[in-house]
Amino acid sequence: MLGFIITLIVVGLIAGALARLIVPGRQNISIPMTILLGIIGSFVGGFLANLIFHGRIALDTSGIIGSVIGAIIVLLIYVRVRARGARA
């Protein structure tokens, strides 16, 4: 269990950092938020992969590529929501 948590944190950091590098613009996000972004992205990527390839709805983690894709989606939503809140 401890190994899974450490792996989740490391993959979350890598996926979150790659997503922040890929998405244009400046995001004021701390390192713990980057890790959380990658972890959430891993679940989003796993959910989308299960939905597309297996035809079932399941919340699983995904590999690094799925994690990065999921983190990009989550980051784009975060940036959009944050920009909308700043205008109001």
C-alpha positions as CSV (number, residue, x, y, z in Angstrom):
1,M,0.0,0.0,0.0
2,L,2.8,2.4,0.8
3,G,4.5,1.7,-2.5
4,F,1.2,2.5,-4.3
5,I,0.9,5.8,-2.5
6,I,4.6,6.8,-3.3
7,T,4.1,5.7,-6.9
8,L,0.9,7.8,-7.2
9,I,2.7,10.8,-5.8
10,V,5.7,10.5,-8.1
11,V,3.6,9.8,-11.2
12,G,1.3,12.7,-10.1
13,L,4.2,15.1,-9.9
14,I,5.6,14.0,-13.3
15,A,2.2,14.1,-15.0
16,G,1.3,17.5,-13.4
17,A,4.6,19.0,-14.4
18,L,4.3,17.8,-18.0
19,A,0.8,19.1,-18.2
20,R,1.9,22.5,-16.9
21,L,4.7,22.6,-19.5
22,I,2.3,21.6,-22.4
23,V,-0.6,24.0,-21.5
24,P,0.4,27.6,-22.6
25,G,0.3,30.4,-20.2
26,R,1.3,30.9,-16.6
27,Q,-0.4,28.9,-13.9
28,N,0.2,30.0,-10.3
29,I,0.1,26.5,-8.9
30,S,2.3,25.2,-6.0
31,I,4.1,21.9,-6.1
32,P,1.5,20.1,-3.9
33,M,-1.2,21.4,-6.3
34,T,0.8,20.1,-9.2
35,I,1.0,16.7,-7.6
36,L,-2.8,16.8,-6.9
37,L,-3.3,17.8,-10.5
38,G,-1.4,14.8,-11.8
39,I,-3.2,12.4,-9.4
40,I,-6.6,13.7,-10.5
41,G,-5.4,13.6,-14.1
42,S,-4.4,9.9,-13.6
43,F,-7.9,9.0,-12.5
44,V,-9.5,11.1,-15.3
45,G,-7.2,9.4,-17.9
46,G,-8.0,6.0,-16.5
47,F,-11.8,6.8,-16.6
48,L,-11.6,8.0,-20.2
49,A,-9.5,5.0,-21.2
50,N,-12.0,2.6,-19.7
51,L,-14.9,4.4,-21.3
52,I,-13.3,4.4,-24.7
53,F,-11.6,1.0,-24.9
54,H,-13.6,-1.2,-22.6
55,G,-17.0,0.5,-22.8
56,R,-17.5,0.5,-19.1
57,I,-17.5,3.2,-16.5
58,A,-14.8,2.6,-14.0
59,L,-12.5,4.9,-12.0
60,D,-9.0,3.5,-12.3
61,T,-5.6,5.0,-12.4
62,S,-3.8,5.1,-15.8
63,G,-0.2,5.0,-17.0
64,I,2.0,8.1,-17.5
65,I,0.6,8.9,-20.9
66,G,-3.0,8.7,-19.7
67,S,-2.1,10.6,-16.6
68,V,-0.6,13.5,-18.6
69,I,-3.6,13.6,-20.9
70,G,-6.0,13.6,-18.0
71,A,-3.9,16.3,-16.2
72,I,-4.0,18.5,-19.3
73,I,-7.8,18.2,-19.3
74,V,-8.0,19.0,-15.6
75,L,-5.6,21.9,-15.9
76,L,-7.5,23.4,-18.8
77,I,-10.7,23.2,-16.8
78,Y,-9.0,24.7,-13.8
79,V,-7.5,27.6,-15.8
80,R,-10.9,28.3,-17.5
81,V,-12.8,28.3,-14.2
82,R,-10.2,30.4,-12.5
83,A,-10.3,33.0,-15.3
84,R,-14.1,33.1,-15.1
85,G,-13.9,33.7,-11.4
86,A,-11.4,36.6,-11.8
87,R,-13.6,38.4,-14.3
88,A,-16.7,38.4,-12.1
